[in-house]
Amino acid sequence: MHIVDGEHGHAHGHAHEHTHDHDHAHEHCGGCESGCAGKKPGSEQEALLSYMLDHNKHHAAELADVAKKFRETGKEDVAVQIEKAIENFDKGNLYLSLALSLVK
């Protein structure tokens, strides 16, 4: 269930199917401080950062499809706002990519 702020100033709840076709593919070391059984300290954070970057890219692509569908139904104003959101996803992903390159 997602809460969406309605145009009348109050919240509306709506439920819809939301699936993801990607894996949460990084290892957890269980909080050990000594290097996680031979792994360098911070490798879990690096894996999480990499996962989050890919995750965000996936959502940006999903949103592009949503914008396209709104545009096809004549809702140009909606498509434009979604595309502005995608620009911010892309900007955030640029910073995440930079952070990831600094970790490696």
DSSP file (Angstrom, degrees, kcal/mol; ACC not computed):
  #  RESIDUE AA STRUCTURE BP1 BP2  ACC     N-H-->O    O-->H-N    N-H-->O    O-->H-N    TCO  KAPPA ALPHA  PHI   PSI    X-CA   Y-CA   Z-CA
    1    1 A M              0   0    0      0, 0.0     2,-0.4     0, 0.0    14,-0.2   0.000 360.0 360.0 360.0 128.7    0.0    0.0    0.0
    2    2 A H  E     -A   14   0A   0     12,-2.5    12,-2.1     2,-0.0     2,-0.5  -0.878 360.0-135.6-111.2 146.9    1.4    3.4   -1.0
    3    3 A I  E     -A   13   0A   0     -2,-0.4     2,-0.5    10,-0.2    10,-0.2  -0.905  21.1-169.1-102.6 127.8    0.1    6.7    0.4
    4    4 A V  E     -A   12   0A   0      8,-3.0     8,-2.7    -2,-0.5     2,-0.6  -0.970  24.6-123.9-119.9 128.7   -0.4    9.4   -2.3
    5    5 A D  E     -A   11   0A   0     -2,-0.5     6,-0.2     6,-0.2    -2,-0.0  -0.595  34.2-139.0 -71.2 116.9   -1.1   13.0   -1.4
    6    6 A G    >   -     0   0    0      4,-2.6     3,-1.6    -2,-0.6    -1,-0.1  -0.274  19.4-110.4 -75.4 163.3   -4.3   13.8   -3.2
    7    7 A E  T 3  S+     0   0    0      1,-0.3    -1,-0.1     2,-0.1     4,-0.1   0.597 114.8  66.0 -70.1  -9.3   -4.9   17.1   -4.9
    8    8 A H  T 3  S-     0   0    0      2,-0.3    -1,-0.3     0, 0.0     3,-0.1   0.274 120.8-101.4 -96.5  10.7   -7.4   18.0   -2.2
    9    9 A G  S <  S+     0   0    0     -3,-1.6     2,-0.3     1,-0.3    -2,-0.1   0.571  91.0  94.5  85.7   9.4   -4.8   18.2    0.5
   10   10 A H  S    S-     0   0    0     -6,-0.1    -4,-2.6    -4,-0.0    -2,-0.3  -0.920  75.8-100.1-131.7 161.9   -5.4   14.8    2.1
   11   11 A A  E     -A    5   0A   0     -2,-0.3     2,-0.4    -6,-0.2    -6,-0.2  -0.502  26.8-164.9 -84.7 145.5   -3.8   11.4    1.7
   12   12 A H  E     -A    4   0A   0     -8,-2.7    -8,-3.0    -2,-0.2     2,-0.3  -0.992  11.8-143.7-124.3 134.7   -5.3    8.6   -0.3
   13   13 A G  E     +A    3   0A   0     -2,-0.4     2,-0.3   -10,-0.2   -10,-0.2  -0.748  21.0 175.2 -95.1 146.4   -4.1    5.0    0.0
   14   14 A H  E     -A    2   0A   0    -12,-2.1   -12,-2.5    -2,-0.3     2,-0.4  -0.992  17.0-148.6-147.5 146.6   -4.0    2.7   -3.0
   15   15 A A        +     0   0    0     -2,-0.3     2,-0.3   -14,-0.2    -2,-0.0  -0.915  24.7 157.8-114.8 140.4   -2.7   -0.8   -3.4
   16   16 A H        -     0   0    0     -2,-0.4     2,-0.3     2,-0.0    -2,-0.0  -0.986  46.8 -88.1-154.4 161.5   -1.2   -2.2   -6.5
   17   17 A E        +     0   0    0     -2,-0.3     2,-0.4     1,-0.0    -2,-0.0  -0.545  42.3 178.4 -71.0 131.9    1.1   -5.0   -7.6
   18   18 A H        +     0   0    0     -2,-0.3     2,-0.3     2,-0.0    -2,-0.0  -0.873   5.6 174.4-139.9 103.3    4.8   -3.9   -7.5
   19   19 A T        -     0   0    0     -2,-0.4     2,-0.4     2,-0.0    -2,-0.0  -0.772  17.3-152.5-112.0 156.3    7.3   -6.5   -8.5
   20   20 A H        -     0   0    0     -2,-0.3    -2,-0.0     2,-0.1    38,-0.0  -0.987   6.6-158.6-127.1 136.5   11.0   -6.3   -9.0
   21   21 A D        +     0   0    0     -2,-0.4     2,-0.3     2,-0.1    -2,-0.0  -0.207  64.0  90.3-106.7  41.4   13.0   -8.5  -11.3
   22   22 A H        -     0   0    0     33,-0.0     2,-0.3     2,-0.0    -2,-0.1  -0.958  68.4-122.1-136.4 157.3   16.4   -8.0   -9.6
   23   23 A D        -     0   0    0     -2,-0.3     2,-1.3     2,-0.1    -2,-0.1  -0.637  15.7-128.2 -98.4 152.7   18.3   -9.8   -6.9
   24   24 A H        +     0   0    0     -2,-0.3     2,-1.1     1,-0.0    24,-0.0  -0.743  43.9 177.0 -91.9  82.8   19.6   -8.5   -3.6
   25   25 A A        +     0   0    0     -2,-1.3     2,-0.3    22,-0.1    -2,-0.1  -0.597  29.0  98.1-104.9  74.5   23.0   -9.9   -4.4
   26   26 A H        -     0   0    0     -2,-1.1     2,-0.2    24,-0.0    18,-0.1  -0.986  64.7-114.0-148.4 157.3   25.5   -9.0   -1.7
   27   27 A E        -     0   0    0     -2,-0.3     2,-0.4    16,-0.1    21,-0.1  -0.593  16.3-145.8 -92.5 148.9   26.9  -10.8    1.3
   28   28 A H        -     0   0    0     -2,-0.2    -2,-0.0     1,-0.1    -1,-0.0  -0.937   2.8-162.1-109.8 134.9   26.3   -9.9    4.9
   29   29 A C        -     0   0    0     -2,-0.4     3,-0.4     3,-0.1    -1,-0.1   0.472  40.3-114.6 -99.4  -0.7   29.2  -10.6    7.3
   30   30 A G        -     0   0    0      1,-0.2    -2,-0.0     6,-0.1     6,-0.0   0.700  64.2 -64.0  80.4  18.6   27.2  -10.4   10.5
   31   31 A G  S    S+     0   0    0      1,-0.2    -1,-0.2     2,-0.0     2,-0.2   0.665  79.9 160.2  84.8  16.5   28.8   -7.3   12.0
   32   32 A C        -     0   0    0     -3,-0.4     3,-0.3     1,-0.1    -1,-0.2  -0.510  28.2-159.8 -74.5 142.2   32.3   -8.6   12.5
   33   33 A E  S    S+     0   0    0     -2,-0.2    -1,-0.1     1,-0.2    -2,-0.0   0.511  75.3  78.4 -96.4  -6.3   35.0   -5.9   12.8
   34   34 A S  S    S-     0   0    0      1,-0.1     4,-0.3     6,-0.1    -1,-0.2   0.226 121.2 -75.5 -94.9  15.3   38.0   -7.9   11.9
   35   35 A G     >  -     0   0    0     -3,-0.3     4,-0.8     2,-0.1    -2,-0.1   0.571  65.1 -92.0 106.3   9.7   37.6   -8.0    8.1
   36   36 A C  T >4 S-     0   0    0      1,-0.2     3,-1.3     2,-0.2    -1,-0.1   0.936  87.3 -43.5  52.6  63.6   34.8  -10.5    7.6
   37   37 A A  T 34 S-     0   0    0      1,-0.3    -1,-0.2    -8,-0.1    -2,-0.1   0.903 126.8 -30.3  52.7  51.2   36.7  -13.8    7.2
   38   38 A G  T 34 S+     0   0    0      1,-0.4    -1,-0.3    -4,-0.3     2,-0.3   0.278 108.6 121.1  96.4 -11.6   39.4  -12.4    4.9
   39   39 A K  S << S-     0   0    0     -3,-1.3    -1,-0.4    -4,-0.8     3,-0.1  -0.622  70.9-105.0 -84.1 146.6   37.3   -9.7    3.2
   40   40 A K    >   -     0   0    0     -2,-0.3     3,-1.9     1,-0.1     4,-0.3  -0.397  43.5 -94.8 -68.2 145.6   38.5   -6.1    3.5
   41   41 A P  T 3  S+     0   0    0      0, 0.0    -1,-0.1     0, 0.0    -8,-0.1  -0.357 113.0  30.8 -58.0 138.8   36.6   -3.9    6.0
   42   42 A G  T 3> S+     0   0    0     -3,-0.1     4,-2.4     3,-0.0     5,-0.2   0.308  81.0 114.8  94.8  -8.3   34.0   -2.0    4.1
   43   43 A S  H <> S+     0   0    0     -3,-1.9     4,-2.4     1,-0.2     5,-0.2   0.851  76.4  53.8 -66.2 -30.7   33.4   -4.6    1.4
   44   44 A E  H  > S+     0   0    0     -4,-0.3     4,-2.4     2,-0.2    -1,-0.2   0.917 109.7  47.5 -66.3 -41.6   29.8   -5.1    2.6
   45   45 A Q  H  > S+     0   0    0      2,-0.2     4,-2.6     1,-0.2    -2,-0.2   0.884 111.0  51.9 -65.7 -37.7   29.2   -1.4    2.3
   46   46 A E  H  X S+     0   0    0     -4,-2.4     4,-2.4     2,-0.2    -2,-0.2   0.920 110.7  47.7 -63.1 -43.4   30.7   -1.4   -1.2
   47   47 A A  H  X S+     0   0    0     -4,-2.4     4,-2.5     2,-0.2    -2,-0.2   0.904 112.6  49.0 -64.0 -41.3   28.4   -4.3   -2.2
   48   48 A L  H  X S+     0   0    0     -4,-2.4     4,-2.8     2,-0.2    -2,-0.2   0.912 110.8  50.1 -65.0 -42.3   25.4   -2.5   -0.8
   49   49 A L  H  X S+     0   0    0     -4,-2.6     4,-2.2     2,-0.2    -2,-0.2   0.912 111.4  48.8 -62.1 -42.6   26.3    0.7   -2.6
   50   50 A S  H  X S+     0   0    0     -4,-2.4     4,-2.2     2,-0.2    -2,-0.2   0.923 112.3  48.7 -62.3 -44.8   26.7   -1.2   -5.9
   51   51 A Y  H  X S+     0   0    0     -4,-2.5     4,-2.8     1,-0.2    -2,-0.2   0.927 110.8  50.2 -60.0 -46.3   23.4   -2.9   -5.3
   52   52 A M  H  X S+     0   0    0     -4,-2.8     4,-2.7     1,-0.2    -1,-0.2   0.881 108.8  52.5 -64.0 -37.8   21.6    0.4   -4.5
   53   53 A L  H  X S+     0   0    0     -4,-2.2     4,-2.2     2,-0.2    -1,-0.2   0.947 112.8  43.7 -61.7 -48.6   23.1    2.0   -7.7
   54   54 A D  H  X S+     0   0    0     -4,-2.2     4,-2.1     1,-0.2    -2,-0.2   0.899 112.9  53.5 -62.2 -40.1   21.8   -0.8   -9.8
   55   55 A H  H  X S+     0   0    0     -4,-2.8     4,-2.1     1,-0.2    -2,-0.2   0.921 109.3  47.7 -60.2 -46.8   18.4   -0.7   -8.0
   56   56 A N  H  X S+     0   0    0     -4,-2.7     4,-2.4     1,-0.2    -1,-0.2   0.893 109.5  53.0 -63.7 -40.2   18.0    3.0   -8.6
   57   57 A K  H  X S+     0   0    0     -4,-2.2     4,-2.0     1,-0.2    -1,-0.2   0.901 108.3  51.6 -61.6 -39.5   18.9    2.5  -12.3
   58   58 A H  H  X S+     0   0    0     -4,-2.1     4,-2.2     1,-0.2    -2,-0.2   0.921 110.0  48.2 -62.8 -44.6   16.2   -0.1  -12.5
   59   59 A H  H  X S+     0   0    0     -4,-2.1     4,-2.6     1,-0.2    -2,-0.2   0.885 108.3  54.4 -65.5 -37.8   13.6    2.2  -11.0
   60   60 A A  H  X S+     0   0    0     -4,-2.4     4,-1.9     1,-0.2    -1,-0.2   0.908 109.1  48.8 -61.2 -40.9   14.6    5.0  -13.3
   61   61 A A  H  X S+     0   0    0     -4,-2.0     4,-1.7     2,-0.2    -2,-0.2   0.902 110.4  50.9 -65.2 -40.8   13.9    2.7  -16.3
   62   62 A E  H  X S+     0   0    0     -4,-2.2     4,-1.9     1,-0.2    -2,-0.2   0.914 109.7  50.5 -61.2 -42.6   10.6    1.7  -14.8
   63   63 A L  H  X S+     0   0    0     -4,-2.6     4,-2.9     1,-0.2    -1,-0.2   0.858 104.4  57.5 -65.7 -34.9    9.6    5.3  -14.4
   64   64 A A  H  X S+     0   0    0     -4,-1.9     4,-2.2     1,-0.2    -1,-0.2   0.901 107.2  48.7 -61.2 -39.7   10.6    6.0  -18.0
   65   65 A D  H  X S+     0   0    0     -4,-1.7     4,-2.1     2,-0.2    -2,-0.2   0.898 110.6  50.7 -64.9 -40.3    8.1    3.4  -19.1
   66   66 A V  H  X S+     0   0    0     -4,-1.9     4,-2.3     2,-0.2    -2,-0.2   0.931 110.0  49.8 -62.9 -45.5    5.4    4.9  -16.8
   67   67 A A  H  X S+     0   0    0     -4,-2.9     4,-2.6     1,-0.2    -2,-0.2   0.911 109.3  52.4 -59.4 -43.0    6.1    8.4  -18.3
   68   68 A K  H  X S+     0   0    0     -4,-2.2     4,-2.3     1,-0.2    -1,-0.2   0.908 108.9  49.7 -59.8 -43.0    5.8    6.9  -21.8
   69   69 A K  H  X S+     0   0    0     -4,-2.1     4,-1.0     2,-0.2    -1,-0.2   0.892 110.9  48.9 -66.4 -39.4    2.4    5.4  -21.0
   70   70 A F  H ><>S+     0   0    0     -4,-2.3     5,-2.6     1,-0.2     3,-0.6   0.921 110.8  51.1 -64.6 -41.6    1.1    8.6  -19.5
   71   71 A R  H ><5S+     0   0    0     -4,-2.6     3,-1.8     1,-0.2    -2,-0.2   0.907 106.3  55.0 -60.9 -41.4    2.3   10.5  -22.6
   72   72 A E  H 3<5S+     0   0    0     -4,-2.3    -1,-0.2     1,-0.3    -2,-0.2   0.754 106.6  51.6 -64.2 -24.4    0.5    7.9  -24.9
   73   73 A T  T <<5S-     0   0    0     -4,-1.0    -1,-0.3    -3,-0.6    -2,-0.2   0.278 125.3-101.3 -95.8  10.9   -2.8    8.6  -23.0
   74   74 A G  T < 5S+     0   0    0     -3,-1.8     2,-1.2     1,-0.1     3,-0.3   0.561  84.3 129.0  86.0   7.9   -2.4   12.4  -23.5
   75   75 A K     >< +     0   0    0     -5,-2.6     4,-2.1     1,-0.2     3,-0.4  -0.484  19.3 154.7 -95.1  63.6   -1.2   13.2  -20.0
   76   76 A E  H  >  +     0   0    0     -2,-1.2     4,-2.5     1,-0.2    -1,-0.2   0.874  69.2  56.6 -58.9 -41.2    1.9   15.2  -21.2
   77   77 A D  H  > S+     0   0    0     -3,-0.3     4,-1.6     1,-0.2    -1,-0.2   0.875 108.8  47.0 -62.1 -37.1    2.0   17.2  -17.9
   78   78 A V  H  > S+     0   0    0     -3,-0.4     4,-2.3     2,-0.2    -1,-0.2   0.926 111.2  51.3 -68.1 -45.5    2.3   14.0  -15.9
   79   79 A A  H  X S+     0   0    0     -4,-2.1     4,-2.4     1,-0.2    -2,-0.2   0.896 108.1  52.6 -59.4 -41.4    5.0   12.6  -18.2
   80   80 A V  H  X S+     0   0    0     -4,-2.5     4,-1.8     1,-0.2    -1,-0.2   0.909 109.2  48.7 -62.4 -42.8    7.0   15.8  -17.9
   81   81 A Q  H  X S+     0   0    0     -4,-1.6     4,-1.8     2,-0.2    -1,-0.2   0.900 111.4  49.4 -65.7 -40.2    7.0   15.6  -14.1
   82   82 A I  H  X S+     0   0    0     -4,-2.3     4,-2.3     1,-0.2    -1,-0.2   0.910 109.2  52.6 -64.2 -41.3    8.0   12.0  -14.1
   83   83 A E  H  X S+     0   0    0     -4,-2.4     4,-1.9     1,-0.2    -1,-0.2   0.849 106.2  53.7 -64.9 -33.3   10.8   12.8  -16.5
   84   84 A K  H  X S+     0   0    0     -4,-1.8     4,-1.5     2,-0.2    -1,-0.2   0.894 108.1  50.4 -64.6 -39.5   12.0   15.5  -14.1
   85   85 A A  H  X S+     0   0    0     -4,-1.8     4,-2.1     1,-0.2    -2,-0.2   0.904 107.6  53.4 -63.3 -40.7   12.1   12.9  -11.3
   86   86 A I  H  X S+     0   0    0     -4,-2.3     4,-2.9     1,-0.2    -2,-0.2   0.889 103.5  56.8 -62.0 -39.3   14.1   10.6  -13.6
   87   87 A E  H  X S+     0   0    0     -4,-1.9     4,-2.2     1,-0.2    -1,-0.2   0.894 107.9  47.9 -58.3 -39.3   16.6   13.4  -14.1
   88   88 A N  H  X S+     0   0    0     -4,-1.5     4,-2.7     2,-0.2    -2,-0.2   0.872 109.3  52.4 -70.9 -36.3   17.1   13.6  -10.3
   89   89 A F  H  X S+     0   0    0     -4,-2.1     4,-2.8     2,-0.2    -2,-0.2   0.947 110.9  48.8 -58.0 -47.6   17.5    9.8  -10.2
   90   90 A D  H  X S+     0   0    0     -4,-2.9     4,-1.8     1,-0.2    -2,-0.2   0.892 111.1  49.1 -61.7 -40.6   20.2   10.1  -12.8
   91   91 A K  H  X S+     0   0    0     -4,-2.2     4,-1.7     2,-0.2    -1,-0.2   0.930 112.7  47.4 -64.6 -45.2   21.9   12.9  -10.9
   92   92 A G  H  X S+     0   0    0     -4,-2.7     4,-2.3     1,-0.2    -2,-0.2   0.894 109.8  53.6 -61.9 -40.0   21.8   10.9   -7.7
   93   93 A N  H  X S+     0   0    0     -4,-2.8     4,-2.6     1,-0.2    -1,-0.2   0.838 103.5  57.0 -64.9 -32.5   23.1    7.8   -9.6
   94   94 A L  H  X S+     0   0    0     -4,-1.8     4,-2.2     2,-0.2    -1,-0.2   0.930 109.1  45.4 -62.0 -45.1   26.0    9.9  -10.8
   95   95 A Y  H  X S+     0   0    0     -4,-1.7     4,-2.6     2,-0.2    -2,-0.2   0.887 112.3  51.0 -66.2 -39.0   27.0   10.7   -7.2
   96   96 A L  H  X S+     0   0    0     -4,-2.3     4,-2.6     2,-0.2    -2,-0.2   0.901 109.7  50.8 -64.3 -39.6   26.6    7.1   -6.2
   97   97 A S  H  X S+     0   0    0     -4,-2.6     4,-2.4     2,-0.2    -2,-0.2   0.909 110.7  48.9 -62.5 -42.4   28.8    6.0   -9.1
   98   98 A L  H  X S+     0   0    0     -4,-2.2     4,-1.7     2,-0.2    -2,-0.2   0.930 111.5  49.1 -62.8 -45.5   31.4    8.5   -8.0
   99   99 A A  H  X S+     0   0    0     -4,-2.6     4,-1.2     1,-0.2    -2,-0.2   0.913 111.1  50.5 -59.9 -42.8   31.2    7.3   -4.4
  100  100 A L  H  X S+     0   0    0     -4,-2.6     4,-1.7     1,-0.2     3,-0.3   0.892 107.9  52.3 -63.9 -40.1   31.6    3.7   -5.6
  101  101 A S  H  < S+     0   0    0     -4,-2.4    -1,-0.2     1,-0.2    -2,-0.2   0.826 107.4  53.3 -66.4 -29.5   34.6    4.5   -7.7
  102  102 A L  H  < S+     0   0    0     -4,-1.7    -1,-0.2     1,-0.2    -2,-0.2   0.768 108.2  50.6 -74.2 -25.7   36.2    6.1   -4.7
  103  103 A V  H  <        0   0    0     -4,-1.2    -2,-0.2    -3,-0.3    -1,-0.2   0.845 360.0 360.0 -78.4 -35.5   35.7    2.9   -2.6
  104  104 A K     <        0   0    0     -4,-1.7    -1,-0.2    -5,-0.1    -2,-0.2   0.472 360.0 360.0 -74.1 360.0   37.2    0.6   -5.2
